[in-house]
């Protein structure tokens, strides 16, 4: 597979071309907090998508990877926890920029897959990019403020100021998803991103006929397991209509 690296509007990405046929989707893939687009898990998912005949684009999140800046250089724990909200917002905007600049003219629909922080992005992206019709948040949270209050409560009074009105909503709206395919996977033993946040969102959802909404709980912690890879493959085959 001949992946190639590029930069567009200061956004570093790796593009995995579709194999075998004209693609109808471009999938954006986003890594976890403090990671980068070359994470082996992200690469494996990108290759699986390309093998199914669609374009995959792995992206360095804002302030990560090739555009790493503070606080992700010195890695102060409190500072990076506070910074993640800005990272989520700007990364969503960056994905829209990539789509508008590189893929919109091709008429491609959008898929998004992310792990951990990238899972958060996968919930939020449909709010600013309506062309997103497949979302695969893995060990992510749809309500970021709730995530901070449950898993980052140690930030105390620093939490509330992180959530003013912004152009990217920090809570996914179930109304975004009835006509979108959605796969949520979380771990029952995950103390980093608690599964209840995603489960409650799943309970609120109602899919129209013909759209897949899968919610899967694994008995694991904050990790991407072999079984998750298998489930993602099964979901992709179900929604894309072909085996890869």
C-alpha positions in Angstrom: 0.0 0.0 0.0 1.5 3.3 -1.1 0.6 5.8 1.6 2.0 9.3 1.3 2.5 12.2 3.6 1.4 15.7 3.1 0.6 19.1 4.7 -2.3 21.3 3.9 -2.9 24.6 5.6 -0.3 23.6 8.2 -2.2 20.3 8.9 0.1 17.2 8.6 -1.6 14.1 7.3 -0.9 10.7 5.8 -3.2 9.5 2.9 -3.8 5.9 2.3 -5.3 5.5 -1.3 -8.3 3.4 -1.9 -7.5 0.0 -3.3 -9.3 -1.6 -6.2 -12.2 0.7 -7.0 -13.5 4.3 -7.1 -14.1 5.4 -3.5 -17.2 7.0 -2.2 -15.8 7.8 1.3 -12.9 9.6 2.8 -12.3 8.5 6.4 -10.4 10.7 8.8 -8.5 8.9 11.6 -7.5 10.6 14.8 -5.2 9.3 17.5 -5.4 9.6 21.2 -4.2 12.4 23.5 -0.4 13.0 23.3 -0.1 10.5 20.3 0.4 11.0 16.6 -0.9 9.8 13.3 1.7 7.1 13.0 0.2 5.2 16.0 0.2 1.5 14.9 -3.5 1.3 15.8 -4.4 4.2 13.6 -2.2 2.8 10.8 -3.9 -0.6 11.0 -7.4 1.0 10.8 -6.3 3.2 7.9 -5.0 0.2 6.0 -8.3 -1.7 6.7 -10.4 1.1 5.3 -8.2 1.5 2.2 -8.4 -2.2 1.6 -12.2 -1.9 1.5 -12.0 0.6 -1.4 -12.1 3.9 0.4 -9.6 6.7 1.1 -8.2 6.9 4.6 -6.5 10.0 6.0 -4.6 9.9 9.3 -4.1 13.3 10.8 -2.0 14.8 13.6 -4.3 16.5 16.0 -3.8 20.1 16.8 -0.5 20.7 18.8 0.4 17.0 18.3 2.8 15.0 16.1 4.7 17.1 13.5 3.1 20.3 14.9 3.7 19.5 18.5 3.8 22.6 20.7 3.4 23.4 24.4 2.2 22.1 26.7 2.9 18.9 24.8 6.6 19.4 24.8 7.2 19.7 28.5 4.1 17.5 29.2 2.9 19.1 32.4 -0.1 16.9 33.4 -2.5 19.7 34.4 -1.5 21.8 31.4 -2.2 19.1 28.9 -5.5 18.2 30.5 -6.6 21.8 30.2 -5.3 22.1 26.6 -7.2 19.1 25.4 -10.5 21.0 25.0 -8.8 23.5 22.6 -7.2 20.5 20.8 -10.6 18.9 20.3 -12.1 22.1 18.9 -9.3 23.0 16.5 -8.9 19.4 15.3 -12.5 19.3 14.3 -12.0 22.5 12.4 -8.9 21.1 10.8 -10.7 18.1 9.5 -13.3 20.3 7.9 -10.5 22.3 6.4 -9.0 19.2 4.9 -12.3 18.0 3.5 -13.1 21.4 2.0 -9.7 21.8 0.5 -8.9 18.3 -0.7 -12.0 16.2 -0.9 -15.2 18.2 -1.3 -14.8 18.7 -5.0 -14.6 14.9 -5.4 -18.0 14.5 -3.9 -16.8 12.0 -1.2 -18.9 11.3 1.8 -17.1 11.4 5.2 -16.3 8.8 7.8 -14.4 9.4 11.0 -12.7 7.0 13.3 -10.8 7.9 16.5 -9.3 6.4 19.6 -9.6 8.0 23.0 -9.3 11.7 22.4 -9.8 10.8 18.7 -13.0 9.1 19.8 -14.2 12.4 21.3 -13.5 14.1 17.9 -15.5 11.3 16.2 -18.6 12.3 18.2 -18.1 16.0 17.7 -17.2 16.2 14.0 -20.8 15.8 12.6 -21.7 19.0 14.4 -19.6 21.1 12.0 -19.2 18.7 9.0 -22.7 17.4 7.9 -21.1 15.2 5.2 -20.0 12.9 8.0 -22.2 9.8 7.6 -20.1 7.2 9.4 -18.7 7.8 12.9 -16.6 5.2 14.9 -15.6 6.6 18.3 -13.5 4.0 20.2 -13.1 4.5 24.0 -14.3 8.0 23.5 -16.9 10.3 25.2 -19.7 12.3 23.6 -20.1 14.8 26.4 -16.7 16.4 27.1 -17.7 18.5 30.1 -19.2 15.4 31.7 -15.9 13.5 30.9 -13.9 16.2 32.7 -16.2 16.2 35.7 -16.0 12.4 36.1 -12.5 11.6 35.0 -10.6 14.8 35.5 -12.3 16.1 38.6 -8.9 16.8 40.1 -8.8 19.9 37.9 -11.4 21.4 40.2 -12.3 25.0 39.5 -10.3 24.9 36.3 -13.0 22.8 34.5 -15.9 25.3 34.2 -13.9 28.0 32.3 -12.9 25.4 29.7 -16.5 25.2 28.4 -17.7 28.6 27.2 -19.8 28.8 24.0 -17.6 27.7 21.1 -18.0 27.2 17.4 -17.5 23.4 18.0 -20.0 22.0 20.5 -18.3 20.0 23.2 -21.3 17.7 23.6 -22.6 15.6 20.7 -26.3 15.9 20.0 -28.2 12.7 19.4 -30.2 14.7 16.8 -27.0 14.6 14.6 -27.1 10.8 14.3 -30.4 9.2 13.2 -29.2 9.3 9.6 -25.6 8.4 10.3 -24.0 5.0 10.9 -22.4 4.9 14.4 -20.2 2.4 16.1 -19.4 3.0 19.8 -17.0 0.7 21.7 -16.0 1.3 25.3 -14.4 -0.7 28.1 -16.3 -1.7 31.3 -13.0 -1.3 33.3 -11.9 2.0 31.7 -11.2 4.6 34.4 -9.8 7.1 31.9 -12.9 7.5 29.7 -15.8 5.9 31.6 -18.3 3.9 29.5 -21.4 5.4 31.1 -20.9 8.6 29.1 -21.2 6.8 25.8 -23.8 4.3 27.0 -26.2 7.1 28.0 -25.8 8.7 24.6 -26.6 5.4 23.0 -29.8 5.1 25.0 -30.9 8.5 23.6 -30.3 7.6 20.0 -32.9 6.5 17.5 -31.8 5.4 14.0 -33.9 5.6 10.9 -34.4 2.4 9.0 -31.3 1.4 7.1 -28.8 3.0 9.4 -26.6 1.0 11.8 -26.1 2.0 15.4 -23.9 -0.4 17.3 -22.9 -0.1 20.9 -20.3 -2.6 22.2 -19.0 -3.0 25.7 -15.8 -4.9 26.3 -14.4 -6.2 29.6 -11.2 -4.1 29.3 -9.6 -0.9 30.4 -8.5 2.1 28.3 -7.1 0.2 25.4 -7.8 -0.9 21.8 -8.1 -4.6 21.8 -7.9 -7.2 19.0 -11.6 -7.8 19.4 -12.2 -4.1 18.8 -10.3 -4.3 15.5 -12.5 -7.3 14.5 -15.7 -5.4 15.4 -14.7 -2.4 13.4 -14.1 -4.6 10.4 -17.5 -6.2 10.8 -19.1 -2.8 11.1 -17.3 -1.4 8.1 -18.4 -4.5 6.0 -22.0 -4.0 7.2 -22.2 -0.3 6.3 -20.0 -0.2 3.2 -21.7 -3.2 1.7 -18.7 -5.2 0.8 -15.9 -7.4 2.2 -12.3 -6.2 2.2 
